[in-house]
Amino acid sequence: MGGLRALAFAAAAGFVALAAPATAEVKARLPKGGAARIRLVFRQGVLVEAPKLPRRFLAAPASGWASFQDLTPEGRLWALHALFPEDRWSASEVRHKVRWPELESVWLMSALFVGHGQHYDKLQAANPARPEKLRLGDVWVIPRTLLARELGGRGQAKVDRSQPEDGLDDEARVAAYRALLTFGEDAQGKYAAYHLRKGEALYTAVVMRYTDQVDPKGVNDLALEIARRSGIEDVRAIQPGQLIKIPQTLLADPFQAEGSVALAEEREVRAEVRRTPAVEAGPRLKGIRIVLDAGHGGVDKGAAANGAWESDFVYDIAMRVRRILEQDTEAVVSSTIRYPSIGFKVRESIVRPTHDAEILTTPPFANDGESPNAVSVHLRWVLANDLFAAFARAGDARKTLFISFHADSLHPSARGTMVYVPGASGVPSSFALGDRRAARVKEMKVGARVAFTAKERLQSEARSRLFAEALLKTLGQDDLPVHGNRPIRNVIQRSGKSFVPAVIRYSAAATKVLVEVANLTNEDDVENLKDPAFRERYAEAVVNAVKAYYRS
C-alpha cells in the first residue's frame, strides 16, 4: 500500500467550516499544480470541485460538484488524503481519525472506505470499543479485509444491496414492486407515489425500476425531473421514507394504473407465460436448433468504457457457449458472425479490438464499414430465419432458440445481466426487409420476410420470458451478477423512443432473447468481463439455462 502513502502530497494545509455543522471544506493541492475544493456535506457526503480536477480523477466528464462516487480510484484516494490528512495507511489497515464529528458517521465512513454505507455494521464489529456517535479525535480501524479493493484493500466483504424482492421470480418481483406504489393526483397531474427505503437511490430504485429508462443521460435527466415533481431540491440529500412522485406517463407498463391498456397487455402476457407448457428435450438436447449471435464486430466495436469494448468480449462468450454445446449436447448450433482471424476459437487474453468480422450469409457479408451498420444487424436475423426455416420443415419449430449477446453502456450504478425479450405489442404482424437495408445474399429469399399472428406474438414473448427466467436463475446459482430491480424487459427506451431490438423483433425463432451480459460503465462488471474465468463460467451458465429451459 506504499502507493497510497505517496498521495499524501495532496493533503490540504487547513480547512474552512461553512455554515457549521452543515458543511466543511478543504482546498487540496493537485498533483501537477493548482488546487480544487473538497466539501464534506451533512447527509450528502463528499463533493469535489470537478472543473479543477485532472481528467484521470473523474470516472466520467462532470461539471460543477462531482460526488465521491463520480471519482476514479485515484481521485478517491486523493480526496480521502486531502480530507483526512491525519489518517494512517498501512499494509494491514487504515486508521481513520474523526475530524468532523458533526458531519461524519459510521455510515459515511463505510461508504468512503469500504465501498458502501450498508457495511456500517461490519465496520462497527471491527471497532467494538467505539460508540456509534462519533467523537472528535476517535480513531476507527478499517482492516484491509474490509477496505475497498480500489483503495488497496482485499474487498472481501460483499455489499448487501438486497431487498426482500430479490429472491422472487420475475412476475412475483414485479407484483411486489407494484404493491409498493400508491396512485394519486394533484395540481400537476396523475402520479404514482413511492417511499424510498433504506439504502435505495432515486436513480436505481425509482427510475430504473419503475420506468423503462436505463441509459446514463436518460436516467439522470429523468431522476431530476422526478425530483422536481416531488419537491426535492437536492437528489443527493434524499433520506429513507422520502415521498417520490412519479408522473404516470413515465411508468413502465407493469406499473400503469388499473384500467390502462398497457397494464391489460402486461397481464395478458403473464397469463400466457403461466399456461405455456415446457418443450421437452432429451438430456443431450437432441432435436434443438440454436443460433448464437454476438453483437457488433468488425469496424463496429459497440459500446466501450473502462478499457473494455463490446464486440470482442461478447464474441468470446458466444464462442464458449458454442464450444460447450457442441461438446456436451446434440443440439444443432450455428453462429451468425465469425471473426476470420480468430475463427470459432476462445481466447484467454483480449487486448485490442478485432477489425475483421463477417456475417455468415451466402456469400459472407464483411462488416467492414462499406455498408451501414444496420445492414449487418438485419442480416443476422435474416440468416437465422433461413436456418430456422430449413429446420422447421423437418423438426419441431418450438425447439428453435436465438440468443444475441451484448454488453451495454448504462447508468454506472447498474450492474449485471439484463435480458430483453420481444414485447408482443412491439412486434409487427408482418415485415419485409427492403433492398436498401439488405445485401445480395441467398438467405434474403426466405429469411427477409416475416409474418406473425397475434397469438404467435404473445406466445413468443411468453416463451422468451421463460427462457430469460431460466438464464437468470442459473446465473444466480453460480453467483454471477444480475441487474437489480427488473432484469427482464420487453422494450428498450432511448432518446425518447421505445423499441424492440431488430434481431429479436423480426426473428422467427420460437424463443429469442437479447442478453446484455454486463454494463461497461460499471467497473466491477468490466473487471469480470476481462476475466476469462468469468467468461467461461458465464458460458456454462448459459448452457445450463438451455438445458433447464428444455427440461433435459
ZAMARGU-4260 file (C-alpha; in steps of 0.2 Angstrom, whole numbers, plus 5000, padded with zeros to 4 digits):
<rodrens>
0) 5000/5000/5000 | 5015/5011/4998 | 5007/5020/4983 | 4993/5026/4994 | 5006/5035/5006
5) 5013/5043/4991 | 4997/5053/4988 | 4999/5062/5005 | 5006/5077/4995 | 4988/5081/4991
10) 4983/5084/5009 | 4977/5102/5012 | 4985/5114/5024 | 4969/5118/5033 | 4950/5119/5031
15) 4936/5131/5032 | 4919/5127/5041 | 4904/5133/5031 | 4888/5135/5040 | 4893/5123/5053
20) 4888/5109/5056 | 4881/5108/5038 | 4897/5108/5028 | 4916/5108/5030 | 4928/5112/5015
25) 4946/5110/5011 | 4957/5117/4997 | 4968/5102/4991 | 4983/5103/4980 | 4983/5094/4964
30) 4997/5083/4958 | 5003/5094/4944 | 4999/5111/4952 | 4983/5120/4956 | 4970/5116/4969
35) 4952/5110/4970 | 4939/5112/4984 | 4933/5097/4993 | 4917/5098/5003 | 4910/5086/5017
40) 4892/5090/5017 | 4880/5084/5031 | 4869/5069/5024 | 4876/5071/5007 | 4894/5065/5009
45) 4909/5071/4999 | 4908/5083/4984 | 4923/5089/4974 | 4925/5104/4963 | 4925/5094/4946
50) 4931/5108/4934 | 4948/5109/4943 | 4951/5090/4943 | 4963/5081/4930 | 4953/5070/4919
55) 4960/5054/4926 | 4952/5059/4943 | 4935/5058/4935 | 4926/5042/4930 | 4915/5052/4918
60) 4916/5071/4912 | 4907/5082/4925 | 4903/5100/4928 | 4900/5109/4945 | 4902/5097/4960
65) 4906/5079/4957 | 4901/5066/4971 | 4914/5054/4978 | 4906/5040/4968 | 4910/5050/4952
70) 4928/5049/4955 | 4941/5036/4949 | 4950/5026/4962 | 4965/5038/4960 | 4953/5053/4963
75) 4945/5045/4978 | 4962/5042/4986 | 4967/5060/4983 | 4951/5066/4991 | 4952/5055/5006
80) 4970/5060/5009 | 4966/5078/5007 | 4950/5077/5019 | 4959/5067/5032 | 4977/5071/5032
85) 4980/5063/5050 | 4974/5046/5044 | 4987/5032/5044 | 4988/5020/5030 | 4997/5004/5031
90) 4998/4987/5023 | 4986/4979/5035 | 4974/4993/5039 | 4969/5011/5038 | 4967/5021/5055
95) 4955/5034/5052 | 4954/5049/5064 | 4937/5058/5066 | 4940/5076/5061 | 4922/5082/5059
100) 4911/5073/5071 | 4896/5083/5067 | 4897/5078/5049 | 4904/5061/5049 | 4895/5045/5053
105) 4899/5026/5053 | 4888/5025/5038 | 4898/5039/5029 | 4914/5031/5035 | 4909/5014/5027
110) 4903/5022/5011 | 4920/5031/5009 | 4932/5017/5014 | 4923/5001/5012 | 4913/5004/4997
115) 4895/5006/5003 | 4886/5013/5019 | 4877/4996/5021 | 4894/4989/5028 | 4892/5000/5043
120) 4888/4985/5054 | 4904/4976/5049 | 4914/4992/5052 | 4906/4993/5070 | 4910/4975/5073
125) 4929/4978/5069 | 4928/4993/5081 | 4918/4986/5096 | 4925/4999/5109 | 4919/5014/5098
130) 4902/5022/5101 | 4891/5024/5086 | 4890/5043/5090 | 4907/5049/5084 | 4919/5060/5094
135) 4932/5072/5089 | 4949/5063/5088 | 4942/5045/5089 | 4952/5033/5079 | 4942/5019/5069
140) 4952/5005/5061 | 4947/4999/5044 | 4955/4982/5041 | 4962/4978/5024 | 4949/4964/5023
145) 4935/4977/5024 | 4944/4991/5014 | 4938/4993/4996 | 4949/4984/4983 | 4951/5001/4973
150) 4959/5008/4989 | 4971/4994/4990 | 4961/4983/5001 | 4955/4965/4999 | 4937/4970/4997
155) 4931/4953/5003 | 4915/4959/5011 | 4901/4960/4999 | 4889/4974/4999 | 4872/4969/5004
160) 4861/4979/4992 | 4847/4966/4993 | 4829/4969/4995 | 4815/4957/5000 | 4810/4955/4982
165) 4827/4949/4976 | 4823/4930/4979 | 4807/4931/4969 | 4804/4926/4951 | 4801/4940/4938
170) 4782/4940/4939 | 4781/4940/4958 | 4795/4953/4959 | 4786/4965/4948 | 4770/4962/4958
175) 4779/4966/4974 | 4786/4982/4967 | 4769/4987/4961 | 4762/4984/4978 | 4774/4997/4985
180) 4766/5011/4974 | 4750/5021/4978 | 4742/5031/4965 | 4736/5049/4967 | 4733/5066/4958
185) 4737/5084/4962 | 4738/5100/4953 | 4752/5094/4941 | 4743/5078/4936 | 4742/5060/4940
190) 4756/5051/4948 | 4762/5035/4957 | 4769/5038/4974 | 4784/5028/4981 | 4793/5030/4998
195) 4812/5027/4997 | 4818/5013/5008 | 4835/5012/5017 | 4850/5011/5005 | 4840/5015/4990
200) 4843/5029/4977 | 4832/5039/4966 | 4842/5033/4950 | 4840/5014/4954 | 4825/5011/4965
205) 4814/5023/4955 | 4820/5027/4938 | 4827/5010/4933 | 4814/5000/4942 | 4798/5009/4938
210) 4802/5016/4921 | 4810/5009/4905 | 4824/5021/4906 | 4842/5014/4909 | 4855/5024/4898
215) 4865/5036/4908 | 4859/5053/4902 | 4841/5047/4901 | 4842/5040/4919 | 4850/5056/4926
220) 4838/5068/4916 | 4823/5058/4922 | 4829/5057/4940 | 4830/5076/4940 | 4813/5078/4933
225) 4805/5066/4946 | 4814/5075/4960 | 4807/5092/4954 | 4790/5084/4953 | 4792/5078/4971
230) 4798/5095/4978 | 4816/5088/4980 | 4829/5101/4978 | 4845/5090/4980 | 4844/5072/4974
235) 4860/5068/4985 | 4851/5073/5001 | 4836/5061/5000 | 4833/5052/5016 | 4824/5035/5018
240) 4805/5037/5019 | 4805/5052/5006 | 4789/5053/4996 | 4793/5051/4977 | 4780/5056/4964
245) 4782/5048/4948 | 4772/5055/4934 | 4760/5042/4927 | 4765/5045/4909 | 4783/5039/4914
250) 4779/5022/4921 | 4783/5006/4913 | 4768/4995/4908 | 4768/4984/4923 | 4766/4999/4934
255) 4752/5009/4925 | 4736/5012/4934 | 4722/5000/4934 | 4711/5000/4918 | 4725/5006/4907
260) 4728/4997/4890 | 4747/4994/4895 | 4743/4985/4911 | 4730/4974/4902 | 4743/4969/4889
265) 4756/4966/4903 | 4743/4954/4912 | 4739/4945/4896 | 4757/4941/4893 | 4759/4935/4911
270) 4744/4924/4909 | 4751/4916/4893 | 4768/4913/4902 | 4758/4903/4916 | 4749/4892/4903
275) 4764/4889/4891 | 4769/4871/4893 | 4788/4867/4893 | 4796/4859/4877 | 4804/4843/4882
280) 4821/4838/4875 | 4832/4823/4880 | 4847/4825/4891 | 4858/4830/4877 | 4846/4842/4869
285) 4843/4831/4854 | 4831/4840/4841 | 4835/4858/4847 | 4841/4871/4835 | 4851/4885/4842
290) 4858/4901/4833 | 4870/4911/4843 | 4873/4930/4838 | 4887/4940/4845 | 4883/4959/4844
295) 4893/4971/4833 | 4910/4966/4827 | 4922/4972/4813 | 4923/4991/4812 | 4909/4992/4824
300) 4916/4988/4842 | 4900/4993/4850 | 4899/5001/4867 | 4916/5005/4876 | 4921/5011/4893
305) 4933/5007/4907 | 4946/4999/4895 | 4933/4986/4888 | 4923/4986/4872 | 4908/4976/4867
310) 4912/4966/4852 | 4926/4955/4856 | 4921/4951/4874 | 4903/4945/4869 | 4910/4936/4854
315) 4922/4926/4866 | 4907/4922/4877 | 4897/4916/4862 | 4911/4905/4856 | 4912/4897/4873
320) 4894/4894/4873 | 4896/4886/4856 | 4910/4875/4861 | 4901/4868/4876 | 4885/4865/4867
325) 4895/4856/4853 | 4905/4846/4865 | 4891/4841/4878 | 4875/4841/4868 | 4867/4835/4852
330) 4859/4852/4848 | 4862/4859/4831 | 4872/4875/4834 | 4876/4889/4822 | 4883/4907/4823
335) 4878/4922/4814 | 4895/4930/4814 | 4913/4925/4813 | 4930/4934/4815 | 4941/4926/4801
340) 4957/4929/4810 | 4951/4920/4826 | 4938/4908/4819 | 4927/4900/4832 | 4941/4899/4845
345) 4940/4906/4863 | 4953/4917/4870 | 4961/4919/4887 | 4968/4937/4883 | 4959/4951/4873
350) 4970/4966/4871 | 4963/4975/4856 | 4948/4976/4845 | 4947/4964/4831 | 4944/4973/4815
355) 4939/4959/4804 | 4921/4951/4805 | 4909/4944/4793 | 4891/4939/4794 | 4889/4920/4789
360) 4877/4923/4774 | 4880/4916/4757 | 4891/4924/4752 | 4898/4931/4768 | 4895/4949/4772
365) 4910/4958/4778 | 4906/4971/4792 | 4920/4982/4786 | 4911/4999/4785 | 4907/4999/4767
370) 4888/4997/4771 | 4878/5005/4785 | 4879/4995/4802 | 4860/4992/4800 | 4863/4980/4786
375) 4874/4969/4797 | 4861/4970/4811 | 4847/4965/4799 | 4857/4951/4790 | 4859/4942/4807
380) 4840/4939/4809 | 4838/4936/4790 | 4852/4922/4792 | 4844/4915/4807 | 4827/4914/4800
385) 4834/4905/4785 | 4842/4892/4796 | 4826/4890/4806 | 4815/4888/4791 | 4825/4874/4785
390) 4824/4866/4802 | 4806/4868/4804 | 4802/4859/4789 | 4809/4843/4796 | 4808/4846/4815
395) 4798/4855/4829 | 4798/4873/4826 | 4795/4876/4845 | 4813/4869/4848 | 4821/4884/4840
400) 4831/4896/4851 | 4840/4913/4846 | 4852/4921/4858 | 4861/4938/4854 | 4875/4943/4866
405) 4879/4961/4870 | 4886/4972/4883 | 4878/4988/4887 | 4883/5006/4892 | 4870/5010/4906
410) 4870/5022/4921 | 4886/5017/4931 | 4875/5012/4946 | 4868/4997/4936 | 4877/4981/4937
415) 4875/4963/4930 | 4865/4954/4916 | 4849/4961/4909 | 4838/4951/4896 | 4827/4959/4883
420) 4813/4949/4876 | 4802/4953/4861 | 4787/4963/4868 | 4771/4957/4859 | 4765/4974/4856
425) 4782/4979/4849 | 4782/4966/4836 | 4774/4969/4819 | 4761/4957/4811 | 4772/4957/4796
430) 4788/4964/4789 | 4799/4963/4773 | 4817/4969/4773 | 4819/4981/4758 | 4833/4981/4746
435) 4841/4997/4753 | 4844/4989/4771 | 4850/4972/4764 | 4863/4964/4754 | 4863/4952/4739
440) 4864/4936/4749 | 4855/4919/4746 | 4846/4920/4763 | 4836/4935/4758 | 4824/4924/4748
445) 4817/4915/4763 | 4823/4924/4779 | 4819/4943/4775 | 4800/4941/4776 | 4791/4938/4792
450) 4773/4936/4797 | 4766/4933/4815 | 4748/4931/4821 | 4743/4939/4837 | 4744/4923/4846
455) 4761/4919/4839 | 4767/4936/4846 | 4760/4933/4863 | 4767/4915/4864 | 4784/4921/4858
460) 4785/4934/4872 | 4780/4921/4884 | 4792/4908/4879 | 4806/4921/4878 | 4802/4926/4896
465) 4803/4908/4902 | 4820/4906/4895 | 4826/4923/4902 | 4819/4917/4919 | 4829/4901/4917
470) 4845/4910/4912 | 4844/4922/4927 | 4841/4908/4939 | 4857/4899/4933 | 4867/4915/4934
475) 4862/4917/4952 | 4866/4900/4956 | 4884/4902/4950 | 4885/4919/4959 | 4886/4929/4943
480) 4879/4947/4944 | 4861/4950/4938 | 4854/4968/4936 | 4844/4973/4951 | 4825/4978/4950
485) 4819/4972/4933 | 4832/4961/4924 | 4819/4955/4911 | 4812/4969/4900 | 4802/4968/4884
490) 4807/4985/4877 | 4822/4997/4876 | 4819/5016/4879 | 4832/5028/4872 | 4832/5046/4866
495) 4813/5047/4869 | 4809/5031/4859 | 4803/5014/4864 | 4808/4999/4853 | 4811/4980/4852
500) 4829/4976/4845 | 4828/4971/4827 | 4837/4955/4830 | 4823/4948/4841 | 4809/4959/4834
505) 4810/4950/4817 | 4816/4933/4822 | 4806/4918/4818 | 4813/4908/4832 | 4800/4901/4845
510) 4811/4908/4859 | 4823/4923/4857 | 4832/4934/4869 | 4845/4948/4868 | 4857/4946/4883
515) 4866/4961/4890 | 4880/4952/4899 | 4887/4967/4908 | 4887/4986/4910 | 4903/4993/4903
520) 4901/5009/4913 | 4902/4999/4929 | 4920/4995/4934 | 4915/4979/4943 | 4906/4972/4928
525) 4921/4977/4917 | 4933/4968/4929 | 4923/4952/4927 | 4921/4954/4908 | 4940/4955/4906
530) 4942/4939/4916 | 4942/4923/4905 | 4937/4913/4920 | 4921/4923/4922 | 4918/4922/4903
535) 4919/4903/4905 | 4908/4902/4920 | 4895/4913/4911 | 4895/4902/4896 | 4892/4887/4907
540) 4878/4896/4915 | 4870/4899/4898 | 4871/4881/4893 | 4864/4876/4909 | 4849/4888/4906
545) 4846/4880/4889 | 4846/4863/4897 | 4834/4869/4911 | 4823/4878/4899 | 4820/4862/4888
550) 4819/4851/4904 | 4833/4839/4899
</rodrens>
